[in-house]
Amino acid sequence: MKTAAKMINKTIIAFSLTAALTPIAHAAEWYDALSDIKASADLYLRYEGASQDNALRDANALTLRTFAGIESGEYNGFSFKVEMEDSRIVLGQGDYTVGPTGYNVGEYSVIADPETTELDQAYIQYRSDNIKVKAGRQVIALDTHRFIGSVAWRQDRQTFDGISVNYKVSDNINAFYAYVNQRNRIFAEAADFDSKDHFLNVSYSNNIGKLTAYAYLLEIDNDVENALDTYGLRFAGAYKTDTIKWLYTAEVATQSAQTDTTDFDATYTLLEGGAVVSGITAKLGYEVLGSDDGNYGFATPLSTLHKFNGWSDQFLNTPTQGLKDFSATISTRFAGGKWTAIYHQFDADEAAIAIDDFGNEINFLYTTKVAEKFNLGVKYANYSAQDFSVDTERVWVWVSTKF
């Protein structure tokens, strides 16, 4: 009996010590997670010039974007990140227009880089072997950014408030879902939208490519019917032989746009093929943002739009006649950097009287690294108008670094 009593007493003492030490152990783990906080900064200085064949004055902008953030270590899979963003005009070079913010409206060509200081990201994350959950303000960029992107080309990039879940079902299958209740757009906080958006993206990968099915159900939360629902299927991949790497992409999507008084439907098609030979990449592309009888053009309001349909940004809003974009791209590495040249031929999907040929555009890009710490870039766009818009030239020169 005494032996049993001693065993019971020892057990009680052991449980008591464990209970007493558990908070201390948890506190130590929390301390480790917090002490593992990493600070980061990203500086991006860019000159942009724009000239259009209209009454607007030529625009010039020299702006500096700064990201500064902290990210914690993990505690039981949980962590957090907070990041601020600031964009400033440098040396008084601010002769440009940003319409949504009311800056120099109607005076200069548009350069969509307002001065702003705002919270860029702030989220709590949970991560395990096959799942990652983020709650809060975050960057969401899916596939090529064609439908959901960060618009990181602009100085005030696009982020989203909401919750996202990325689930790795297996080595080949991945599923992503997000609910977004605010779109933090590129025109500073005054132009942000409350929303009720759902993003669903499921992909299957194998050795010949990646097949993706997606549904993007968008709605601005303003008590007005404005649903924009897009469903699509995409396949992209590459096949390598001894001397050539073949590239291929095919994508189709349907879209329904509903308001209180209208209901439009349009389709999207992308075909792209190319090859990489001796360090030279050549591609041909054919993209169609369809029209509904000339009354509505297929829309991608959350896309990184600058990446598509020419860098002069003529087609940020798809014309009601739709848009056909035939493109040819060639890129290679030379003289310590990467060179890219692109030609676009634009046409209406459903031509109207005197509206058929939307013109053409040439794009050039050179990027390189200096001292392994700085990225330098020069970029040029020249749009020649026909039945749409006006002749436009844009040029960019930038330097960036991060630490």
C-alpha positions in Angstrom: 0.0 0.0 0.0 2.8 2.4 0.9 4.5 1.6 -2.5 1.2 2.3 -4.3 0.8 5.5 -2.3 4.3 6.6 -3.2 3.6 5.9 -6.9 0.4 7.9 -6.8 2.2 10.8 -5.1 5.0 10.7 -7.7 2.5 10.7 -10.5 0.6 13.7 -9.0 3.9 15.5 -8.6 4.9 14.7 -12.2 1.6 16.0 -13.6 1.8 19.1 -11.4 5.3 19.9 -12.6 4.2 19.2 -16.3 1.2 21.5 -15.8 3.4 24.2 -14.3 6.1 24.0 -16.9 3.8 23.8 -20.0 3.0 27.5 -20.1 6.7 28.2 -19.7 7.5 25.8 -22.6 4.8 27.5 -24.7 6.1 30.9 -23.7 9.6 29.8 -24.8 8.2 28.6 -28.2 6.4 31.9 -28.7 9.6 33.7 -27.8 11.5 31.7 -30.3 8.9 32.5 -33.0 9.0 36.2 -32.2 12.7 36.4 -31.9 12.9 34.8 -35.4 11.2 37.9 -36.9 12.8 38.9 -40.2 12.7 42.5 -41.5 12.8 43.2 -45.3 12.8 46.2 -47.6 12.3 46.7 -51.3 13.2 49.9 -53.1 12.1 50.6 -56.7 12.9 53.9 -58.5 11.4 54.4 -61.9 11.1 57.0 -64.6 8.1 56.8 -66.9 7.3 59.1 -69.8 4.2 59.1 -72.0 3.3 60.9 -75.2 0.0 60.7 -77.0 -1.3 62.2 -80.2 -4.0 64.2 -78.6 -4.5 67.4 -76.6 -3.0 66.1 -73.4 0.4 67.2 -72.4 3.3 64.7 -72.4 3.6 63.1 -69.0 6.8 62.5 -66.9 7.0 60.7 -63.6 9.9 59.9 -61.4 8.6 57.8 -58.5 10.1 55.8 -55.7 8.2 52.8 -54.2 9.3 51.4 -50.9 8.1 48.2 -49.2 9.1 47.7 -45.6 7.9 44.7 -43.6 8.4 42.2 -40.9 7.6 38.4 -40.9 7.6 36.2 -37.8 8.9 32.7 -37.4 6.4 29.9 -36.9 4.7 28.7 -33.7 2.7 25.5 -34.2 2.4 26.3 -37.9 1.2 29.9 -37.2 3.0 33.1 -38.3 2.3 36.6 -39.3 3.5 39.3 -41.8 3.0 43.0 -41.8 4.2 45.2 -44.7 3.9 48.9 -45.5 4.0 50.5 -48.9 5.0 54.0 -49.8 5.1 55.7 -53.2 6.6 59.2 -53.6 7.3 61.6 -56.5 11.1 62.3 -56.6 12.8 65.6 -57.5 9.5 67.2 -58.4 9.0 65.1 -61.5 5.2 64.7 -61.1 3.8 66.0 -64.4 1.2 63.3 -65.0 -2.5 62.5 -64.4 -4.0 59.9 -62.1 -7.8 60.3 -62.7 -9.3 58.2 -59.9 -7.3 60.2 -57.3 -8.1 63.6 -58.8 -4.4 64.3 -59.5 -3.9 66.7 -62.5 -7.2 65.5 -64.1 -7.3 66.3 -67.8 -3.9 67.9 -68.0 -1.4 65.2 -68.9 -1.3 61.6 -70.2 -2.1 59.1 -67.5 0.6 57.4 -65.4 -1.2 55.3 -62.8 1.2 55.9 -59.9 -0.4 58.0 -57.2 1.5 59.2 -54.1 0.3 57.1 -51.2 1.3 55.5 -47.9 -0.7 52.5 -46.9 -0.8 49.0 -45.4 0.2 46.7 -48.2 -0.1 43.3 -46.4 -1.1 42.2 -42.9 -2.1 38.6 -42.4 -1.9 35.6 -40.1 -0.9 32.4 -41.7 -1.2 28.8 -40.8 0.9 26.2 -42.6 1.2 22.4 -42.4 2.6 19.8 -44.7 -0.2 20.2 -47.3 -2.2 23.2 -46.4 -1.6 27.0 -46.1 -4.3 29.4 -44.8 -3.9 33.2 -44.9 -6.4 35.6 -43.2 -6.0 39.3 -43.7 -4.6 41.6 -46.4 -2.5 39.7 -48.9 -1.2 39.4 -52.4 -3.1 36.9 -54.6 -1.7 36.0 -58.0 -3.0 33.0 -59.9 -1.5 31.3 -63.0 -0.2 34.0 -65.4 -2.1 36.9 -63.6 -4.5 37.0 -66.6 -7.6 37.0 -64.3 -6.3 37.4 -60.7 -3.0 39.4 -60.3 -1.0 41.7 -58.1 -0.5 44.4 -60.7 3.0 44.7 -59.2 4.1 46.7 -62.3 2.4 49.8 -60.8 3.9 51.5 -57.8 0.8 50.9 -55.6 0.2 47.2 -56.3 -3.1 45.4 -55.9 -3.8 43.3 -52.8 -7.0 41.7 -51.3 -8.6 41.6 -47.9 -10.0 38.1 -47.1 -9.1 34.6 -46.4 -7.3 32.1 -48.8 -6.7 28.4 -48.5 -4.1 26.5 -50.6 -4.4 22.7 -50.3 -1.9 20.4 -51.9 -4.1 17.3 -52.4 -1.2 15.3 -53.8 2.1 15.7 -55.6 0.1 16.3 -58.8 -3.1 18.1 -57.6 -3.4 21.5 -56.0 -6.5 23.4 -55.0 -6.8 27.1 -54.1 -9.8 29.0 -52.8 -10.2 32.6 -51.6 -13.0 34.8 -50.4 -12.3 38.5 -50.8 -14.3 41.3 -49.1 -12.1 44.2 -50.3 -10.1 44.9 -53.4 -7.2 47.2 -52.6 -6.6 48.7 -56.1 -3.7 50.6 -57.6 -5.2 54.1 -57.1 -4.6 54.4 -53.3 -7.2 53.7 -50.6 -9.8 56.2 -51.8 -10.4 54.0 -54.9 -10.6 50.6 -53.1 -13.8 48.5 -53.5 -15.8 46.5 -51.0 -16.5 43.2 -52.7 -18.0 39.7 -52.4 -15.5 37.7 -54.5 -14.8 34.0 -54.8 -11.6 32.7 -56.4 -11.4 28.9 -57.1 -8.4 27.4 -58.9 -7.7 23.7 -59.1 -4.7 22.3 -61.1 -3.3 18.9 -62.1 0.3 18.6 -63.2 2.3 15.9 -65.0 5.4 15.7 -67.1 3.9 17.3 -70.2 2.1 20.2 -68.6 -0.4 21.7 -66.2 -4.2 21.5 -66.5 -6.1 24.1 -64.6 -9.8 24.6 -64.0 -11.0 27.9 -62.5 -14.1 29.8 -61.4 -13.8 33.5 -60.5 -17.1 34.9 -59.2 -16.8 38.7 -58.8 -19.2 41.2 -57.3 -18.7 44.7 -56.0 -20.5 45.1 -52.7 -22.5 48.3 -53.4 -26.2 47.1 -53.3 -26.3 47.1 -57.1 -26.5 43.9 -59.2 -23.1 43.6 -60.9 -22.1 39.9 -60.9 -19.2 39.0 -63.2 -18.8 35.2 -63.3 -15.9 33.5 -65.3 -15.3 29.8 -65.7 -12.3 28.5 -67.6 -9.9 25.7 -68.5 -6.2 26.1 -69.2 -3.4 23.8 -70.3 0.2 24.9 -70.5 3.4 23.0 -70.7 6.7 22.2 -72.4 8.3 19.2 -74.2 12.0 19.0 -74.5 14.0 17.1 -77.2 17.7 16.9 -77.6 18.0 20.3 -79.3 14.6 22.1 -78.9 12.2 22.9 -76.0 8.7 23.2 -77.3 6.2 25.5 -75.6 2.4 25.3 -75.8 -0.7 26.8 -74.2 -4.4 26.5 -74.8 -7.1 28.2 -72.7 -10.9 28.8 -73.0 -13.3 30.6 -70.7 -16.8 31.8 -70.6 -18.1 34.9 -68.8 -21.5 36.2 -67.7 -22.0 39.8 -66.7 -25.2 40.7 -65.1 -26.7 44.0 -63.9 -30.2 45.1 -62.9 -31.0 45.8 -66.6 -28.5 43.8 -68.7 -27.2 40.2 -69.1 -24.2 39.8 -71.4 -22.2 36.6 -72.3 -18.7 36.5 -73.8 -15.9 33.9 -74.4 -12.2 34.0 -74.1 -9.6 32.0 -76.1 -5.9 31.7 -76.0 -3.6 29.7 -78.2 0.2 30.0 -77.9 3.1 28.0 -79.2 6.8 28.5 -79.2 10.3 27.0 -79.0 13.6 27.5 -77.2 16.6 26.9 -79.4 20.2 27.8 -78.5 19.1 30.2 -75.8 16.6 32.0 -78.1 12.9 31.8 -77.3 10.4 32.5 -80.0 6.6 32.4 -79.5 3.4 33.1 -81.5 0.2 33.9 -79.7 -3.5 34.4 -80.5 -5.8 35.8 -77.8 -9.4 36.6 -78.2 -11.4 38.5 -75.6 -14.9 38.0 -77.2 -17.8 40.3 -77.7 -21.5 39.9 -77.2 -22.9 41.3 -80.5 -20.7 44.4 -80.1 -22.4 45.4 -76.8 -20.0 44.0 -74.3 -16.3 42.9 -74.3 -14.9 40.1 -72.1 -13.5 41.7 -68.9 -10.6 40.9 -66.6 -10.8 43.7 -63.9 -8.5 42.0 -61.4 -5.8 41.1 -64.0 -2.3 42.4 -64.1 -3.4 44.1 -67.3 -0.2 45.8 -68.2 1.3 42.3 -68.9 -1.2 41.6 -71.7 -2.2 43.2 -75.0 0.7 45.6 -75.3 2.6 47.7 -72.7 1.2 51.0 -73.9 -2.0 50.0 -72.0 -4.5 50.8 -74.7 -6.8 47.9 -73.8 -7.1 48.1 -70.0 -10.9 48.0 -70.6 -11.9 45.6 -73.4 -13.8 47.4 -76.2 -17.4 46.5 -76.6 -16.4 45.0 -80.0 -14.1 42.6 -78.2 -10.4 42.2 -79.0 -8.2 39.9 -81.1 -4.5 40.1 -80.3 -2.0 38.3 -82.6 1.5 38.5 -81.1 5.0 37.4 -82.0 7.7 37.4 -79.3 11.4 36.8 -79.4 13.8 36.9 -76.4 17.4 36.0 -75.6 20.3 36.8 -73.3 23.0 39.0 -74.7 25.6 41.5 -73.4 25.0 40.5 -69.8 21.2 41.0 -69.9 17.9 39.7 -71.2 16.4 41.2 -74.4 12.7 40.9 -75.4 10.9 42.2 -78.5 7.1 41.8 -79.1 4.9 42.7 -82.0 1.0 42.9 -81.6 -1.6 43.2 -84.2 -5.0 44.2 -82.8 -8.4 43.7 -84.3 -12.1 43.8 -83.2 -13.7 40.5 -82.5 -17.0 41.8 -83.8 -16.4 44.6 -86.2 -18.7 47.6 -86.4 -18.9 50.4 -89.0 -15.5 52.1 -89.1 -14.3 50.0 -86.1 -12.3 46.9 -87.2 -8.6 47.5 -87.2 -7.4 48.4 -83.7 -3.8 49.1 -84.8 -0.5 47.5 -83.9 2.2 47.9 -81.3 5.9 47.1 -80.8 7.5 46.5 -77.4 11.1 46.3 -76.4 12.6 45.3 -73.0 16.2 45.0 -71.6 16.9 43.9 -68.0 20.2 43.2 -66.3 21.8 42.9 -62.8 24.6 45.1 -61.5 26.8 44.0 -58.6 24.3 41.1 -57.9 22.2 43.5 -55.8 20.6 45.9 -58.3 18.2 45.2 -61.1 18.2 47.7 -64.0 15.7 47.9 -66.8 14.7 49.8 -69.9 11.3 49.4 -71.6 9.6 50.9 -74.6 6.2 50.7 -76.2 5.0 52.3 -79.4 1.3 52.0 -80.4 0.1 52.9 -83.9 -3.6 53.6 -83.9 -6.1 52.9 -86.7 -9.8 52.7 -85.8 -9.2 52.9 -82.1 -7.5 55.3 -79.6 -4.5 57.5 -80.7 -0.8 57.0 -81.4 1.1 56.5 -78.1 4.7 56.2 -77.0 5.8 55.2 -73.5 9.3 54.7 -72.1 10.5 53.4 -68.7 13.9 53.3 -67.0 14.3 51.8 -63.5 16.6 50.5 -60.8 15.6 48.3 -57.9 17.1 46.4 -54.9 15.9 44.5 -51.9 17.3 43.5 -48.6 
